[in-house]
Amino acid sequence: MQDKNDKTRKRYVRKKVCKFCADKIQFIDYKDLKTVRSFVTERGKIIPRRISGNCAMHQRDITTAVKRARNIALLPFASER
């Protein structure tokens, strides 16, 4: 009986707020590695919007910044194994 209740119970998930909208940041600079690196995994993948909580506009800006930083070798394309 306990197992059935565990499967049907829904968990309350708090809505994530865009960090950039909250701080009213308009421009995301690719040279700001501290900010850009926080949206990239250890493997070098860009963290998706549903996980990071960014709005669509800022997620596109993050993606562009990561790709620019990779092209000028500020960030690696992939991690070392």
mmCIF file as gemmi writes it, N, C-alpha and C atoms, coordinates in Angstrom:
data_model
loop_
_atom_site.group_PDB
_atom_site.id
_atom_site.type_symbol
_atom_site.label_atom_id
_atom_site.label_alt_id
_atom_site.label_comp_id
_atom_site.label_asym_id
_atom_site.label_entity_id
_atom_site.label_seq_id
_atom_site.pdbx_PDB_ins_code
_atom_site.Cartn_x
_atom_site.Cartn_y
_atom_site.Cartn_z
_atom_site.occupancy
_atom_site.B_iso_or_equiv
_atom_site.pdbx_formal_charge
_atom_site.auth_seq_id
_atom_site.auth_asym_id
_atom_site.pdbx_PDB_model_num
ATOM 1 N N . MET Axp A 1 ? 0.819 -1.192 0 1 0 ? 1 A 1
ATOM 2 C CA . MET Axp A 1 ? 0 0 0 1 0 ? 1 A 1
ATOM 3 C C . MET Axp A 1 ? 0.862 1.254 0 1 0 ? 1 A 1
ATOM 4 N N . GLN Axp A 2 ? 1.952 1.204 0.727 1 0 ? 2 A 1
ATOM 5 C CA . GLN Axp A 2 ? 2.857 2.359 0.814 1 0 ? 2 A 1
ATOM 6 C C . GLN Axp A 2 ? 3.453 2.702 -0.552 1 0 ? 2 A 1
ATOM 7 N N . ASP Axp A 3 ? 3.789 1.681 -1.372 1 0 ? 3 A 1
ATOM 8 C CA . ASP Axp A 3 ? 4.411 1.923 -2.666 1 0 ? 3 A 1
ATOM 9 C C . ASP Axp A 3 ? 3.487 2.697 -3.6 1 0 ? 3 A 1
ATOM 10 N N . LYS Axp A 4 ? 2.199 2.412 -3.568 1 0 ? 4 A 1
ATOM 11 C CA . LYS Axp A 4 ? 1.253 3.093 -4.45 1 0 ? 4 A 1
ATOM 12 C C . LYS Axp A 4 ? 1.171 4.584 -4.113 1 0 ? 4 A 1
ATOM 13 N N . ASN Axp A 5 ? 1.168 4.912 -2.83 1 0 ? 5 A 1
ATOM 14 C CA . ASN Axp A 5 ? 1.106 6.313 -2.43 1 0 ? 5 A 1
ATOM 15 C C . ASN Axp A 5 ? 2.363 7.078 -2.833 1 0 ? 5 A 1
ATOM 16 N N . ASP Axp A 6 ? 3.518 6.429 -2.793 1 0 ? 6 A 1
ATOM 17 C CA . ASP Axp A 6 ? 4.761 7.088 -3.172 1 0 ? 6 A 1
ATOM 18 C C . ASP Axp A 6 ? 4.78 7.439 -4.656 1 0 ? 6 A 1
ATOM 19 N N . LYS Axp A 7 ? 4.201 6.587 -5.484 1 0 ? 7 A 1
ATOM 20 C CA . LYS Axp A 7 ? 4.206 6.827 -6.927 1 0 ? 7 A 1
ATOM 21 C C . LYS Axp A 7 ? 3.228 7.912 -7.332 1 0 ? 7 A 1
ATOM 22 N N . THR Axp A 8 ? 2.115 8.028 -6.626 1 0 ? 8 A 1
ATOM 23 C CA . THR Axp A 8 ? 1.095 8.996 -7.029 1 0 ? 8 A 1
ATOM 24 C C . THR Axp A 8 ? 1.323 10.379 -6.417 1 0 ? 8 A 1
ATOM 25 N N . ARG Axp A 9 ? 2.139 10.464 -5.4 1 0 ? 9 A 1
ATOM 26 C CA . ARG Axp A 9 ? 2.383 11.745 -4.748 1 0 ? 9 A 1
ATOM 27 C C . ARG Axp A 9 ? 3.262 12.625 -5.641 1 0 ? 9 A 1
ATOM 28 N N . LYS Axp A 10 ? 2.842 13.872 -5.849 1 0 ? 10 A 1
ATOM 29 C CA . LYS Axp A 10 ? 3.626 14.793 -6.659 1 0 ? 10 A 1
ATOM 30 C C . LYS Axp A 10 ? 4.465 15.675 -5.753 1 0 ? 10 A 1
ATOM 31 N N . ARG Axp A 11 ? 5.668 15.922 -6.183 1 0 ? 11 A 1
ATOM 32 C CA . ARG Axp A 11 ? 6.563 16.771 -5.414 1 0 ? 11 A 1
ATOM 33 C C . ARG Axp A 11 ? 6.401 18.213 -5.858 1 0 ? 11 A 1
ATOM 34 N N . TYR Axp A 12 ? 6.5 19.115 -4.911 1 0 ? 12 A 1
ATOM 35 C CA . TYR Axp A 12 ? 6.419 20.53 -5.219 1 0 ? 12 A 1
ATOM 36 C C . TYR Axp A 12 ? 7.792 21 -5.675 1 0 ? 12 A 1
ATOM 37 N N . VAL Axp A 13 ? 7.871 21.513 -6.89 1 0 ? 13 A 1
ATOM 38 C CA . VAL Axp A 13 ? 9.122 22.002 -7.438 1 0 ? 13 A 1
ATOM 39 C C . VAL Axp A 13 ? 9.011 23.512 -7.59 1 0 ? 13 A 1
ATOM 40 N N . ARG Axp A 14 ? 9.922 24.211 -6.971 1 0 ? 14 A 1
ATOM 41 C CA . ARG Axp A 14 ? 9.915 25.665 -7.037 1 0 ? 14 A 1
ATOM 42 C C . ARG Axp A 14 ? 10.373 26.137 -8.412 1 0 ? 14 A 1
ATOM 43 N N . LYS Axp A 15 ? 9.68 27.127 -8.96 1 0 ? 15 A 1
ATOM 44 C CA . LYS Axp A 15 ? 10.035 27.643 -10.275 1 0 ? 15 A 1
ATOM 45 C C . LYS Axp A 15 ? 11.363 28.373 -10.195 1 0 ? 15 A 1
ATOM 46 N N . LYS Axp A 16 ? 12.248 28.056 -11.142 1 0 ? 16 A 1
ATOM 47 C CA . LYS Axp A 16 ? 13.555 28.683 -11.16 1 0 ? 16 A 1
ATOM 48 C C . LYS Axp A 16 ? 13.441 30.074 -11.786 1 0 ? 16 A 1
ATOM 49 N N . VAL Axp A 17 ? 14.196 30.991 -11.264 1 0 ? 17 A 1
ATOM 50 C CA . VAL Axp A 17 ? 14.167 32.37 -11.742 1 0 ? 17 A 1
ATOM 51 C C . VAL Axp A 17 ? 15.46 32.638 -12.499 1 0 ? 17 A 1
ATOM 52 N N . CYS Axp A 18 ? 15.355 33.347 -13.603 1 0 ? 18 A 1
ATOM 53 C CA . CYS Axp A 18 ? 16.524 33.697 -14.399 1 0 ? 18 A 1
ATOM 54 C C . CYS Axp A 18 ? 17.431 34.613 -13.582 1 0 ? 18 A 1
ATOM 55 N N . LYS Axp A 19 ? 18.67 34.187 -13.416 1 0 ? 19 A 1
ATOM 56 C CA . LYS Axp A 19 ? 19.643 34.939 -12.632 1 0 ? 19 A 1
ATOM 57 C C . LYS Axp A 19 ? 19.921 36.307 -13.248 1 0 ? 19 A 1
ATOM 58 N N . PHE Axp A 20 ? 19.919 36.37 -14.56 1 0 ? 20 A 1
ATOM 59 C CA . PHE Axp A 20 ? 20.241 37.617 -15.254 1 0 ? 20 A 1
ATOM 60 C C . PHE Axp A 20 ? 19.078 38.594 -15.229 1 0 ? 20 A 1
ATOM 61 N N . CYS Axp A 21 ? 17.862 38.099 -15.304 1 0 ? 21 A 1
ATOM 62 C CA . CYS Axp A 21 ? 16.692 38.973 -15.205 1 0 ? 21 A 1
ATOM 63 C C . CYS Axp A 21 ? 16.563 39.53 -13.79 1 0 ? 21 A 1
ATOM 64 N N . ALA Axp A 22 ? 16.862 38.706 -12.792 1 0 ? 22 A 1
ATOM 65 C CA . ALA Axp A 22 ? 16.762 39.148 -11.406 1 0 ? 22 A 1
ATOM 66 C C . ALA Axp A 22 ? 17.771 40.251 -11.097 1 0 ? 22 A 1
ATOM 67 N N . ASP Axp A 23 ? 18.978 40.141 -11.674 1 0 ? 23 A 1
ATOM 68 C CA . ASP Axp A 23 ? 20.025 41.138 -11.451 1 0 ? 23 A 1
ATOM 69 C C . ASP Axp A 23 ? 19.986 42.265 -12.483 1 0 ? 23 A 1
ATOM 70 N N . LYS Axp A 24 ? 19.048 42.167 -13.435 1 0 ? 24 A 1
ATOM 71 C CA . LYS Axp A 24 ? 18.883 43.153 -14.512 1 0 ? 24 A 1
ATOM 72 C C . LYS Axp A 24 ? 20.158 43.331 -15.329 1 0 ? 24 A 1
ATOM 73 N N . ILE Axp A 25 ? 20.751 42.196 -15.7 1 0 ? 25 A 1
ATOM 74 C CA . ILE Axp A 25 ? 21.945 42.197 -16.546 1 0 ? 25 A 1
ATOM 75 C C . ILE Axp A 25 ? 21.483 42.104 -17.998 1 0 ? 25 A 1
ATOM 76 N N . GLN Axp A 26 ? 21.905 43.052 -18.809 1 0 ? 26 A 1
ATOM 77 C CA . GLN Axp A 26 ? 21.476 43.102 -20.209 1 0 ? 26 A 1
ATOM 78 C C . GLN Axp A 26 ? 22.435 42.349 -21.13 1 0 ? 26 A 1
ATOM 79 N N . PHE Axp A 27 ? 23.73 42.432 -20.849 1 0 ? 27 A 1
ATOM 80 C CA . PHE Axp A 27 ? 24.729 41.883 -21.756 1 0 ? 27 A 1
ATOM 81 C C . PHE Axp A 27 ? 25.576 40.848 -21.025 1 0 ? 27 A 1
ATOM 82 N N . ILE Axp A 28 ? 25.749 39.689 -21.633 1 0 ? 28 A 1
ATOM 83 C CA . ILE Axp A 28 ? 26.579 38.626 -21.072 1 0 ? 28 A 1
ATOM 84 C C . ILE Axp A 28 ? 27.88 38.603 -21.869 1 0 ? 28 A 1
ATOM 85 N N . ASP Axp A 29 ? 28.98 38.883 -21.194 1 0 ? 29 A 1
ATOM 86 C CA . ASP Axp A 29 ? 30.268 38.999 -21.86 1 0 ? 29 A 1
ATOM 87 C C . ASP Axp A 29 ? 30.974 37.65 -21.892 1 0 ? 29 A 1
ATOM 88 N N . TYR Axp A 30 ? 31.483 37.26 -23.058 1 0 ? 30 A 1
ATOM 89 C CA . TYR Axp A 30 ? 32.161 35.977 -23.183 1 0 ? 30 A 1
ATOM 90 C C . TYR Axp A 30 ? 33.516 35.989 -22.474 1 0 ? 30 A 1
ATOM 91 N N . LYS Axp A 31 ? 34.047 37.159 -22.18 1 0 ? 31 A 1
ATOM 92 C CA . LYS Axp A 31 ? 35.333 37.257 -21.486 1 0 ? 31 A 1
ATOM 93 C C . LYS Axp A 31 ? 35.19 37.102 -19.971 1 0 ? 31 A 1
ATOM 94 N N . ASP Axp A 32 ? 33.962 37.145 -19.48 1 0 ? 32 A 1
ATOM 95 C CA . ASP Axp A 32 ? 33.703 36.954 -18.056 1 0 ? 32 A 1
ATOM 96 C C . ASP Axp A 32 ? 33.595 35.448 -17.789 1 0 ? 32 A 1
ATOM 97 N N . LEU Axp A 33 ? 34.741 34.816 -17.604 1 0 ? 33 A 1
ATOM 98 C CA . LEU Axp A 33 ? 34.775 33.351 -17.513 1 0 ? 33 A 1
ATOM 99 C C . LEU Axp A 33 ? 34.098 32.812 -16.273 1 0 ? 33 A 1
ATOM 100 N N . LYS Axp A 34 ? 34.092 33.577 -15.199 1 0 ? 34 A 1
ATOM 101 C CA . LYS Axp A 34 ? 33.45 33.115 -13.97 1 0 ? 34 A 1
ATOM 102 C C . LYS Axp A 34 ? 31.96 32.859 -14.216 1 0 ? 34 A 1
ATOM 103 N N . THR Axp A 35 ? 31.312 33.771 -14.924 1 0 ? 35 A 1
ATOM 104 C CA . THR Axp A 35 ? 29.888 33.627 -15.222 1 0 ? 35 A 1
ATOM 105 C C . THR Axp A 35 ? 29.648 32.545 -16.263 1 0 ? 35 A 1
ATOM 106 N N . VAL Axp A 36 ? 30.42 32.589 -17.332 1 0 ? 36 A 1
ATOM 107 C CA . VAL Axp A 36 ? 30.202 31.652 -18.446 1 0 ? 36 A 1
ATOM 108 C C . VAL Axp A 36 ? 30.494 30.219 -18.017 1 0 ? 36 A 1
ATOM 109 N N . ARG Axp A 37 ? 31.535 30.022 -17.228 1 0 ? 37 A 1
ATOM 110 C CA . ARG Axp A 37 ? 31.924 28.672 -16.819 1 0 ? 37 A 1
ATOM 111 C C . ARG Axp A 37 ? 30.883 28.011 -15.913 1 0 ? 37 A 1
ATOM 112 N N . SER Axp A 38 ? 30.082 28.819 -15.226 1 0 ? 38 A 1
ATOM 113 C CA . SER Axp A 38 ? 29.07 28.239 -14.341 1 0 ? 38 A 1
ATOM 114 C C . SER Axp A 38 ? 27.905 27.616 -15.124 1 0 ? 38 A 1
ATOM 115 N N . PHE Axp A 39 ? 27.828 27.898 -16.415 1 0 ? 39 A 1
ATOM 116 C CA . PHE Axp A 39 ? 26.771 27.322 -17.25 1 0 ? 39 A 1
ATOM 117 C C . PHE Axp A 39 ? 27.291 26.227 -18.179 1 0 ? 39 A 1
ATOM 118 N N . VAL Axp A 40 ? 28.466 25.696 -17.856 1 0 ? 40 A 1
ATOM 119 C CA . VAL Axp A 40 ? 29.066 24.611 -18.635 1 0 ? 40 A 1
ATOM 120 C C . VAL Axp A 40 ? 29.398 23.48 -17.673 1 0 ? 40 A 1
ATOM 121 N N . THR Axp A 41 ? 29.105 22.236 -18.075 1 0 ? 41 A 1
ATOM 122 C CA . THR Axp A 41 ? 29.408 21.08 -17.229 1 0 ? 41 A 1
ATOM 123 C C . THR Axp A 41 ? 30.902 20.77 -17.256 1 0 ? 41 A 1
ATOM 124 N N . GLU Axp A 42 ? 31.316 19.811 -16.435 1 0 ? 42 A 1
ATOM 125 C CA . GLU Axp A 42 ? 32.718 19.391 -16.419 1 0 ? 42 A 1
ATOM 126 C C . GLU Axp A 42 ? 33.121 18.782 -17.749 1 0 ? 42 A 1
ATOM 127 N N . ARG Axp A 43 ? 32.164 18.208 -18.428 1 0 ? 43 A 1
ATOM 128 C CA . ARG Axp A 43 ? 32.432 17.58 -19.727 1 0 ? 43 A 1
ATOM 129 C C . ARG Axp A 43 ? 32.469 18.579 -20.873 1 0 ? 43 A 1
ATOM 130 N N . GLY Axp A 44 ? 32.101 19.818 -20.6 1 0 ? 44 A 1
ATOM 131 C CA . GLY Axp A 44 ? 32.16 20.852 -21.631 1 0 ? 44 A 1
ATOM 132 C C . GLY Axp A 44 ? 30.832 21.128 -22.309 1 0 ? 44 A 1
ATOM 133 N N . LYS Axp A 45 ? 29.76 20.555 -21.796 1 0 ? 45 A 1
ATOM 134 C CA . LYS Axp A 45 ? 28.444 20.765 -22.402 1 0 ? 45 A 1
ATOM 135 C C . LYS Axp A 45 ? 27.745 21.961 -21.765 1 0 ? 45 A 1
ATOM 136 N N . ILE Axp A 46 ? 26.956 22.665 -22.571 1 0 ? 46 A 1
ATOM 137 C CA . ILE Axp A 46 ? 26.199 23.804 -22.069 1 0 ? 46 A 1
ATOM 138 C C . ILE Axp A 46 ? 24.989 23.28 -21.296 1 0 ? 46 A 1
ATOM 139 N N . ILE Axp A 47 ? 24.773 23.821 -20.103 1 0 ? 47 A 1
ATOM 140 C CA . ILE Axp A 47 ? 23.666 23.376 -19.258 1 0 ? 47 A 1
ATOM 141 C C . ILE Axp A 47 ? 22.351 23.864 -19.863 1 0 ? 47 A 1
ATOM 142 N N . PRO Axp A 48 ? 21.358 22.989 -20.028 1 0 ? 48 A 1
ATOM 143 C CA . PRO Axp A 48 ? 20.097 23.381 -20.654 1 0 ? 48 A 1
ATOM 144 C C . PRO Axp A 48 ? 19.283 24.344 -19.796 1 0 ? 48 A 1
ATOM 145 N N . ARG Axp A 49 ? 18.373 25.003 -20.439 1 0 ? 49 A 1
ATOM 146 C CA . ARG Axp A 49 ? 17.543 26.027 -19.829 1 0 ? 49 A 1
ATOM 147 C C . ARG Axp A 49 ? 16.674 25.489 -18.699 1 0 ? 49 A 1
ATOM 148 N N . ARG Axp A 50 ? 16.151 24.301 -18.871 1 0 ? 50 A 1
ATOM 149 C CA . ARG Axp A 50 ? 15.252 23.746 -17.856 1 0 ? 50 A 1
ATOM 150 C C . ARG Axp A 50 ? 15.986 23.431 -16.566 1 0 ? 50 A 1
ATOM 151 N N . ILE Axp A 51 ? 17.287 23.25 -16.644 1 0 ? 51 A 1
ATOM 152 C CA . ILE Axp A 51 ? 18.083 22.983 -15.452 1 0 ? 51 A 1
ATOM 153 C C . ILE Axp A 51 ? 18.646 24.274 -14.864 1 0 ? 51 A 1
ATOM 154 N N . SER Axp A 52 ? 19.148 25.149 -15.724 1 0 ? 52 A 1
ATOM 155 C CA . SER Axp A 52 ? 19.768 26.385 -15.228 1 0 ? 52 A 1
ATOM 156 C C . SER Axp A 52 ? 18.733 27.401 -14.76 1 0 ? 52 A 1
ATOM 157 N N . GLY Axp A 53 ? 17.542 27.384 -15.345 1 0 ? 53 A 1
ATOM 158 C CA . GLY Axp A 53 ? 16.497 28.314 -14.944 1 0 ? 53 A 1
ATOM 159 C C . GLY Axp A 53 ? 16.536 29.635 -15.684 1 0 ? 53 A 1
ATOM 160 N N . ASN Axp A 54 ? 17.369 29.737 -16.717 1 0 ? 54 A 1
ATOM 161 C CA . ASN Axp A 54 ? 17.448 30.971 -17.494 1 0 ? 54 A 1
ATOM 162 C C . ASN Axp A 54 ? 16.22 31.156 -18.366 1 0 ? 54 A 1
ATOM 163 N N . CYS Axp A 55 ? 15.935 32.418 -18.686 1 0 ? 55 A 1
ATOM 164 C CA . CYS Axp A 55 ? 14.876 32.687 -19.66 1 0 ? 55 A 1
ATOM 165 C C . CYS Axp A 55 ? 15.452 32.42 -21.052 1 0 ? 55 A 1
ATOM 166 N N . ALA Axp A 56 ? 14.606 32.385 -22.068 1 0 ? 56 A 1
ATOM 167 C CA . ALA Axp A 56 ? 15.033 32.024 -23.42 1 0 ? 56 A 1
ATOM 168 C C . ALA Axp A 56 ? 16.055 33.02 -23.97 1 0 ? 56 A 1
ATOM 169 N N . MET Axp A 57 ? 15.825 34.295 -23.738 1 0 ? 57 A 1
ATOM 170 C CA . MET Axp A 57 ? 16.724 35.321 -24.265 1 0 ? 57 A 1
ATOM 171 C C . MET Axp A 57 ? 18.123 35.192 -23.66 1 0 ? 57 A 1
ATOM 172 N N . HIS Axp A 58 ? 18.196 35.021 -22.353 1 0 ? 58 A 1
ATOM 173 C CA . HIS Axp A 58 ? 19.498 34.923 -21.708 1 0 ? 58 A 1
ATOM 174 C C . HIS Axp A 58 ? 20.167 33.577 -21.974 1 0 ? 58 A 1
ATOM 175 N N . GLN Axp A 59 ? 19.403 32.529 -22.189 1 0 ? 59 A 1
ATOM 176 C CA . GLN Axp A 59 ? 19.996 31.238 -22.539 1 0 ? 59 A 1
ATOM 177 C C . GLN Axp A 59 ? 20.66 31.321 -23.911 1 0 ? 59 A 1
ATOM 178 N N . ARG Axp A 60 ? 20.034 32.03 -24.842 1 0 ? 60 A 1
ATOM 179 C CA . ARG Axp A 60 ? 20.662 32.232 -26.151 1 0 ? 60 A 1
ATOM 180 C C . ARG Axp A 60 ? 21.948 33.037 -26.011 1 0 ? 60 A 1
ATOM 181 N N . ASP Axp A 61 ? 21.934 34.05 -25.151 1 0 ? 61 A 1
ATOM 182 C CA . ASP Axp A 61 ? 23.134 34.858 -24.926 1 0 ? 61 A 1
ATOM 183 C C . ASP Axp A 61 ? 24.25 34.036 -24.284 1 0 ? 61 A 1
ATOM 184 N N . ILE Axp A 62 ? 23.89 33.168 -23.35 1 0 ? 62 A 1
ATOM 185 C CA . ILE Axp A 62 ? 24.872 32.282 -22.711 1 0 ? 62 A 1
ATOM 186 C C . ILE Axp A 62 ? 25.493 31.347 -23.746 1 0 ? 62 A 1
ATOM 187 N N . THR Axp A 63 ? 24.649 30.777 -24.601 1 0 ? 63 A 1
ATOM 188 C CA . THR Axp A 63 ? 25.13 29.86 -25.631 1 0 ? 63 A 1
ATOM 189 C C . THR Axp A 63 ? 26.108 30.563 -26.561 1 0 ? 63 A 1
ATOM 190 N N . THR Axp A 64 ? 25.764 31.768 -26.971 1 0 ? 64 A 1
ATOM 191 C CA . THR Axp A 64 ? 26.649 32.537 -27.844 1 0 ? 64 A 1
ATOM 192 C C . THR Axp A 64 ? 27.964 32.853 -27.138 1 0 ? 64 A 1
ATOM 193 N N . ALA Axp A 65 ? 27.89 33.236 -25.866 1 0 ? 65 A 1
ATOM 194 C CA . ALA Axp A 65 ? 29.098 33.564 -25.107 1 0 ? 65 A 1
ATOM 195 C C . ALA Axp A 65 ? 30 32.34 -24.941 1 0 ? 65 A 1
ATOM 196 N N . VAL Axp A 66 ? 29.41 31.181 -24.672 1 0 ? 66 A 1
ATOM 197 C CA . VAL Axp A 66 ? 30.204 29.956 -24.528 1 0 ? 66 A 1
ATOM 198 C C . VAL Axp A 66 ? 30.888 29.61 -25.843 1 0 ? 66 A 1
ATOM 199 N N . LYS Axp A 67 ? 30.164 29.714 -26.934 1 0 ? 67 A 1
ATOM 200 C CA . LYS Axp A 67 ? 30.737 29.378 -28.238 1 0 ? 67 A 1
ATOM 201 C C . LYS Axp A 67 ? 31.852 30.345 -28.617 1 0 ? 67 A 1
ATOM 202 N N . ARG Axp A 68 ? 31.698 31.614 -28.301 1 0 ? 68 A 1
ATOM 203 C CA . ARG Axp A 68 ? 32.756 32.592 -28.579 1 0 ? 68 A 1
ATOM 204 C C . ARG Axp A 68 ? 33.979 32.325 -27.718 1 0 ? 68 A 1
ATOM 205 N N . ALA Axp A 69 ? 33.763 32.006 -26.447 1 0 ? 69 A 1
ATOM 206 C CA . ALA Axp A 69 ? 34.881 31.707 -25.556 1 0 ? 69 A 1
ATOM 207 C C . ALA Axp A 69 ? 35.614 30.439 -26 1 0 ? 69 A 1
ATOM 208 N N . ARG Axp A 70 ? 34.904 29.488 -26.534 1 0 ? 70 A 1
ATOM 209 C CA . ARG Axp A 70 ? 35.547 28.272 -27.045 1 0 ? 70 A 1
ATOM 210 C C . ARG Axp A 70 ? 36.395 28.58 -28.27 1 0 ? 70 A 1
ATOM 211 N N . ASN Axp A 71 ? 35.887 29.426 -29.153 1 0 ? 71 A 1
ATOM 212 C CA . ASN Axp A 71 ? 36.602 29.728 -30.39 1 0 ? 71 A 1
ATOM 213 C C . ASN Axp A 71 ? 37.918 30.448 -30.159 1 0 ? 71 A 1
ATOM 214 N N . ILE Axp A 72 ? 38.012 31.249 -29.131 1 0 ? 72 A 1
ATOM 215 C CA . ILE Axp A 72 ? 39.282 31.924 -28.863 1 0 ? 72 A 1
ATOM 216 C C . ILE Axp A 72 ? 40.037 31.251 -27.713 1 0 ? 72 A 1
ATOM 217 N N . ALA Axp A 73 ? 39.688 30.023 -27.412 1 0 ? 73 A 1
ATOM 218 C CA . ALA Axp A 73 ? 40.405 29.142 -26.48 1 0 ? 73 A 1
ATOM 219 C C . ALA Axp A 73 ? 40.376 29.617 -25.031 1 0 ? 73 A 1
ATOM 220 N N . LEU Axp A 74 ? 39.328 30.315 -24.628 1 0 ? 74 A 1
ATOM 221 C CA . LEU Axp A 74 ? 39.159 30.637 -23.219 1 0 ? 74 A 1
ATOM 222 C C . LEU Axp A 74 ? 38.515 29.468 -22.479 1 0 ? 74 A 1
ATOM 223 N N . LEU Axp A 75 ? 37.669 28.717 -23.198 1 0 ? 75 A 1
ATOM 224 C CA . LEU Axp A 75 ? 37.042 27.501 -22.67 1 0 ? 75 A 1
ATOM 225 C C . LEU Axp A 75 ? 37.37 26.338 -23.6 1 0 ? 75 A 1
ATOM 226 N N . PRO Axp A 76 ? 37.52 25.129 -23.051 1 0 ? 76 A 1
ATOM 227 C CA . PRO Axp A 76 ? 37.755 23.987 -23.931 1 0 ? 76 A 1
ATOM 228 C C . PRO Axp A 76 ? 36.457 23.501 -24.593 1 0 ? 76 A 1
ATOM 229 N N . PHE Axp A 77 ? 36.586 22.906 -25.76 1 0 ? 77 A 1
ATOM 230 C CA . PHE Axp A 77 ? 35.428 22.334 -26.431 1 0 ? 77 A 1
ATOM 231 C C . PHE Axp A 77 ? 34.953 21.095 -25.679 1 0 ? 77 A 1
ATOM 232 N N . ALA Axp A 78 ? 35.881 20.294 -25.207 1 0 ? 78 A 1
ATOM 233 C CA . ALA Axp A 78 ? 35.557 19.1 -24.431 1 0 ? 78 A 1
ATOM 234 C C . ALA Axp A 78 ? 36.61 18.941 -23.346 1 0 ? 78 A 1
ATOM 235 N N . SER Axp A 79 ? 36.24 18.24 -22.297 1 0 ? 79 A 1
ATOM 236 C CA . SER Axp A 79 ? 37.193 18.045 -21.202 1 0 ? 79 A 1
ATOM 237 C C . SER Axp A 79 ? 38.142 16.906 -21.517 1 0 ? 79 A 1
ATOM 238 N N . GLU Axp A 80 ? 39.214 16.87 -20.777 1 0 ? 80 A 1
ATOM 239 C CA . GLU Axp A 80 ? 40.156 15.758 -20.909 1 0 ? 80 A 1
ATOM 240 C C . GLU Axp A 80 ? 39.634 14.587 -20.111 1 0 ? 80 A 1
ATOM 241 N N . ARG Axp A 81 ? 39.776 13.41 -20.634 1 0 ? 81 A 1
ATOM 242 C CA . ARG Axp A 81 ? 39.261 12.22 -19.951 1 0 ? 81 A 1
ATOM 243 C C . ARG Axp A 81 ? 40.149 11.749 -18.897 1 0 ? 81 A 1
